[in-house]
Structures are given as C-alpha cells and as structure tokens.
C-alpha cells in the first residue's frame, strides 16, 4: 500500500507561521498551523481533489460528444496543487490562472453547475457562456480567470498585487502558471516589478514537465526553474506537487510572507498531468512514453492521500466509495441541469465588452 513520501521542498526564506484561513474550497477558517492528523481537514482535501477528478472525467466525455466546443485542457493528476494552494487562502484573497482552470475554479469554491454551464456555452455560466473552458471568471470568489495567452496573465497578477498594496490591504494574489511561462518576456518583467516594489503575490509554477509537447529539459537552460527568482531578489522554493500537505506547507509560508511583509515568492510545484496537453493531444506515444506516464501515475495525489488516511484508520473503502458516488452524482446533476439552460446568443457577444467609467478627465460610455 502506498505511503506518503517526504516532501522535497527547498525553502530558502526564513520559516514562518502558516496562516491557513480556508477550508478545501477556501471559504472557511482553517488551522493556524498544519495538523497532519486532522481527520476532518484530510476529508475536506480528499473531497476537493476527488470532485475535480470526477468533474474532469465528465468534461472529457462531454467534449467527445460535442457538448463542449473549442479548446479543453484537463487538470487530471494535478489536483493536489489546486487543493493544497487554495485551501490556504482567505475569501478576500485573489486567484488568477491559465487556461487549465476547471480544477482550480472548483477548489476555489465555484459550483460545478456554474462551471459546467460555462463549458456548455450556457447563459448561466461564469462568463455567460462566452468564455468557455479557458476563461472561467467569478467575481464573488475573486477568481480572476482563466487566461488563454501563455504568460499574459502574470503582469495582471502583479497589477493586482500593486492594487492591494496601494490600498493598504493585507490580501494576497495567487498566480498559477505552467513551466513554459518562465521563458516569456512578460514573466520576467512582471516578476522584476514585483521584486522591486515588494508586492504581495505568490507566483506558482505548476511544473508538469511538458509545455504542450516540449519537455522542460529541451526548453529551459536551467531545470530547477524556481531559481529564476534569484534574478529578482525574490524568495523561492520547490515542493512536491503530488503531496497536498507539502503544497500547503510551501504555499502557507509564501502567503505568510506576502500578507505580513508584502514580499513576493516564486514557488515551483513539481507535478504531472495524466492527460494530454489538451483534448486534441494524445495521452502518450508521441512526446512521452506510456512507461513514463504509468510511472508517474503511481504517485496519483488522490491515491496518496487516500492511502495515508486508510493507513491511519481514518476512513475505509466503504467511506471512499460513498464519497465517490456522491461526487459522481453531483457532477451528473450539474450536467443534467445545464442541458436545460438557454445557450449563449449572438446578441450577448456585445455585452460586458465596455464598462461605463468616470474620472476627473473624461467620461466614457459603452459604444
């Protein structure tokens, strides 16, 4: 039976007391210090990860049936990153991410119905059906997207950090990105600014080893990419992205620095996607072998946490099966519900494009 492996985290900043103020969905009040023996916390984390897994599996099915159009990037295999990170946030903190956003949106507390409606192009979706898979937004949870341009959202995260500091707040902005982002100019400019101005942003690299079909080793001159933070005098660390508690520990320390001292962090979370880059990409056999995939799947983050809980007699097979059935039913109910909703209409394409603003200099109105 699998057991939890020790994290390979390499912290380079002074230790900090973690202030985890969110539950698995980031909406509750969590412990001030990590408690690995907290059975309730473990159950919340397991539920969050398993919900993401079952949701993404149905997304794959819906895409194959033509229910979801455009691009679709699944999060299967990376659930410990989203769950571990977002469980440490407060409700008033901010989250911004790339186009692989379904799992993170669920972990932040956005309902499966709202996300599924967006994927199905329904008016009741998070972006009224106009954004689709890559553009999940939700103002109520401060979930700022879902961005399709590689690296294009990193300067936005830096801007959010600037706004927080300018207003005198103590919120934190979490910025997720893939490892291929670190080779873009926007990444370097944004992190330089955050390091220079000391902005409360935690930049999280979800290093799943492949930018589309190109391995990290073929694309980056350095392989410990968290070390790029040294160029901006920024605290940096690396952790095991398949261990949800290792993620919570590393992210908790980074959040504490940002919230207390307005110091940004670059965190490399080493994970692995079990699916292709997108639904149009083969799972294996092209740029990675089936043997490599199977080896990484031995460290399925959901299985690691489940086995740890079972080893500690916190849960049993019957409990897991009941939870799994409940989550499958929840996802199916979301599918059935959105099938009945009205689709996005062409006229709505012009809505929410411009906003009425007022300043001392001028007033602009929607055209």
Secondary structure, DSSP 4 states (H G I P E B T S, - for coil): ---PPPP-----S----------TTS-S---SS--TT-HHHHHHHHHHHHHHHHHHHHHHHHHHTTSS-S-----TT-HHHHHHHHTT--TTSEEE--S--HHHHHHHT--HHHHHHHHTTBTTSTTTTSSGGG---BGGGTB-----STTTTHHHHHHHHHHHHHTT----EEEEEEGGGGGSHHHHHHHHHHHHHT--EEEEEEE-SEETTEEHHHH-S-S-GGGGGGGGT-EEEEEETT-HHHHHHHHHHHHHHHHHH---EEEEEE---SS-SSTTS-SSSSSS-HHHHHHHHTT-HHHHHHHHHHHTTS--HHHHHHHHHHHHHHHHHHHHHHHTSPBP-GGGGGTTSS--EE-SS-EE---
